[in-house]
């Protein structure tokens, strides 16, 4: 069986390939949230102060707008839950006062002394 590489010959017009005109920049190891940015008024660019990446301005603003929108939704939800809990606590305090008054009236009526501290 013959080796197939023996039958391959270069075309007479074939030249060596030129260097690749495109390259991919190496990424920095790790992940950057781009928490601190620099705005260049002259070149109208947004650049991360931490990793030096140039960010597309609209995408950066859109991402921040979505983040702020989620934060406001969470804030509204937590505020609603806190208000509900405060209302329940207020109603429980009113109920406690009502029950304490009822116990006091019943004690005064019967003349017996009941110790209800720490047992409620």
Secondary structure as UniProt FT lines:
FT   HELIX           4..7
FT   TURN            12..13
FT   STRAND          37..40
FT   TURN            41..44
FT   STRAND          45..48
FT   TURN            49..51
FT   STRAND          54..55
FT   HELIX           57..110
FT   TURN            117..118
//
